[in-house]
Amino acid sequence: MHDVIIPANIVKATNLNEQEFLLKVAIDLYVEERLTLEQASELAQLHRLDFQQALSSRGIPVNFDIVDFQEDLQTLKTLSRS
């Protein structure tokens, strides 16, 4: 898979800065359940708690499902090995 490059003129046309653009795309994909909470946080380049705060401030509920739980377990295992 290749990295996606979005031309600056496209981002500029949205009247959003790069961070706002990424957050909007991440939230939209999360709401559509195309990305998990972890994936959407990564796309938005935010810590997961900050992404959850962004969702909350927009009145969007956090969908914590089995995939998110499994990702949390994997993160905890990785951190415990450090």
Residue pairs with C-beta under 8 A, 6 or more apart in sequence:
6 21
11 17
11 18
11 21
14 21
14 24
16 24
19 44
19 45
22 43
22 44
22 45
23 44
23 46
23 51
23 54
25 43
25 44
26 35
26 40
26 41
26 43
26 44
26 51
27 40
27 44
27 54
27 55
27 58
27 60
29 35
29 40
29 43
30 36
30 37
30 40
30 55
30 60
30 63
31 60
33 63
35 43
36 65
36 67
36 68
36 71
37 48
37 51
37 52
37 62
37 63
37 64
37 68
37 71
38 48
38 68
38 71
40 51
41 47
41 48
41 50
41 51
44 51
44 54
46 54
52 62
55 61
55 62
56 62
